[in-house]
């Protein structure tokens, strides 16, 4: 199996995209939790599913994030 390497630019960009997706997922989840509108809830649920799929794709390429203690 051939090893695949990515440039630091690609890894950094994936990390930035991952952060944006995390923020957008949090906002969409909050709006979903707040709205009683069935159509809006359904639409937001679909959006969240798509965003989470995108997040999983970027997570495979993102730089490891170290948590400060």
Secondary structure, DSSP 8 states (H G I E B T S, - for coil): -------HHHHHHHHHHHHHHHHHHHHHHHHHHH---HHHHHHHHHHHHHHHHHHHHHHTTS-------
